[in-house]
Amino acid sequence: MKWLREQKMPLQRVRHASQAILRQTLSIPRTMAAPTENQRRAALTGFVLGICSIFTALFPPCGLPIAITGIIMSSSGYRVGALRKIAVTGLVLSIVGLVLTMASITIAVGIYIGHAPGA
């Protein structure tokens, strides 16, 4: 406040200026462009691969590439505002599938090492 008095600028004017700056900074477009067909396909593919990655987690040679591809496809669909919900869902499912696949690999390696001759 002391600074404002020294500048002799009315407080009302400062408030209006700061509100205008905030509106410009936080401006969100009222209309979003419709997603293209390729963007829709990427988001939906990421979602479907996320579901598949959970089911294929017990077979790591299939689960690992499916989960990684699902993460990539979902993250590409995440950039589009209209597809964000399905892309986030696909991303979460793919990450869960990846974690389950890694757990499956860890368990399989542990069983293999435990049953190895000389162990």
N, C-alpha and C positions, 0 to 999 in steps of 0.2 A: 504494500500500500504506500509506503514511504516513497518508493521509486515512482509510483504513479503521480504522486503529488508533485515531485520534483519535475516531472515531464509536463505537468499541467495538462494532462490528457483526461478528459472526462471518463469516469469509470464505465459508463454506459457504452461508450464507443469501443472501449477495450473488450467488453463482453461480446459485442456484435462481431468484432474482428476475429476473436478467438473462436466464436461459434461458426463463422464462415470458413475458417481454416479447418476446423473439425469436419464440417460437412464435405469439404473438398477431399480431405484425407480419407474419410470413411465412406465416401460415396460408393454405393452399390448400384450397378445398373438395374433399372426396373424391369427390363426385358432381357431375358437370356436367349441367345441364339439356339435354335433347335439343334440337337446333336446330329452329326452326320451318321450315315449308315455304318461306316467303318468304326466310328467311336462307339456306337451301340453294340456292334459285334464284339469289340474288344472288351467292353464292360461285361457283357453277357458271357463271353468265353471265359473270362477270369472267374466269374461266379460259378459256372459249371465246373471248371477245373478245380476250384476250391472244394466243391462238394466231392468230386472224384478223388481228390488228394487224401481226403479223410478215409475213404473206403480202400484206397490202395496203399495206405500207410504200412500195412503189414507185409507188403512185398516191395522192399526198398528200390529195386531196379526200376519199378514203374512209379512208385510214390514220389521219389525225389524229383525226377524231371517234371512230373505233373504239378507238384507243389511250386516249384521254381517258376514254371511257365505261368501258373495261375497268379503268382505274385506280380510278375511282369505285366501280364495283361490287365489285371485289376488296377495296378498303379497307372497304367496309361489311360484307363477309363476314369480314374479319379479326378483328372484335370477338368472334366466337363461337369458343370454344376448340376445339370439335370440328371446325370447318371451317377452322382456321388454316392447315393445310398446303396445301390446295387454293387458299385465298385468297392465300397468299404466292406460290405458283407463278403464279397468275393476275396478281398484282401485278408480279412480276418480268418475266413475258412481256409485259405491257402497257407497262412502262417500256422494255424492249428495243425493242418495236414503235414507241414514241414516239421513241426515239433514232434508229432507222432511218428513220422518216418525216422527222425533222428533217434528217438527213443527205441524204435524197433531195431535200428542198426546197432545201437549200444547193447541192447539185450542179446541180439544174435551174436555179436562179437564176444560178449561175456560168456555166453553158453559155449561157444566154440573154444575159447581159451580154457574154460573150466573142464572141458572134456578132451582136451588135447593130450596126447601121450606124453607122459613124464610130468604131468602137472599134479 
